[in-house]
């Protein structure tokens, strides 16, 4: 169940790739979304939607598209979308003989699955959490972020604790987070209300089979340059730090920069506003839109390296590392929590100090000066990373959690 599959970010990718991996592993899986998936052609399993494409559903889809244009009304709509999708889930449980309800992206509204599941008994829930609730931004840059962080404080309030306790007495819950740090912190959440029920399920990824030459990729994007090309990619959110990249590149005229992706839920200002006037437009390519799956290879293969820049307090899993390694593109990454640990273990690129302009400039310079053999080694490490976190292994780890839920001894 993925209520946000129609939004940009990792939601669509997870909804399609993870369900396909489970199907390949022999699991009978259905995908339930609110109004479909952005990349509909990528869906490989039977799909159910809350809103139909015809009749009243068609008009509601058009109306909600207008509502989503404003960040505040979009967040209100998101809670409504989650509620209705979960409500449909519990009604389908018996009709479809469902063994386990797997909620992909249970945040920010963690309490809703417990609230809607409370009238029922012995339902089995696996709720995926990205840890965005427990790692909200501490630096408030605009009113939208202030509203967001205020809402998170309400969500994290202890008033929900009695609901969680009662819900977990009646039903079986496991929570899947993406790294060991989040596992520890969510185990201690609300004085340990979820203790013993939080498992680590790292993100899965598959290497691309769509290989494109650097020349073809740059031609597709309309980039004509012999300069090293750096890429920042994906939905912009409060944890991403593009400002440091622009400040660093302002003093590095021999670098060409590509920035592509949409804003996640309207939390940030436009990418053009972030860029400001620091970089000459002749050495910068910005696309503020959702990049569909079939276009992704052109962006990654056009680049010499991807820059993964995050704020110091951002501790959630960085899915862009998986994306970069999937295409075999080395990364220049900030030293944030789990990201730093993965970089040191697998060595797919170079590290720099988060939000430190001089450190990023130094890392970029070091990367440019690498010998061809050293760059080749980084690319090989990217492929090793992809093998370690393959979708096949993800499915196997996920099935182990399903078996834990099916075991009779889980309280």
Secondary structure, 3 states (H helix, E strand, C coil): CECCCCCCCCHHHHHHHHHHHHHHCCCCCCEEECCCCCCHHHCCCCEEECCCCCHHHHHHHHHHHHHCCCHHHHHHHHHHHHHHHHHHHHHHHHHCCCCCEEECCCCCCHHHHHHHHCCCCCCEEEEECCCCCCCCCCCCCCHHHHHHHHHHHHHCCHHHHHHHHHHHHHCEEEEEECCHHHHHHHHCCCCCCCCCCEEECCCCECCCCCCCCHHHHHHHHCCCCCCEEEEEECCECCCECHHHHHHHHCCCCCEEEEEECCECCCCCCCHHHHHCCCCCHHHEEEECCCCCHHHHHHHHHHCCEEEECECCCCCCCCHHHHHHHHCCCCEEEECCHHHHHHHHHHCCEEEECCCCHHHHHHHHHHHHCCCHHHHHHHHHHHHHHHHHCEHHHHHHHHHHHHHHHHCCCCC
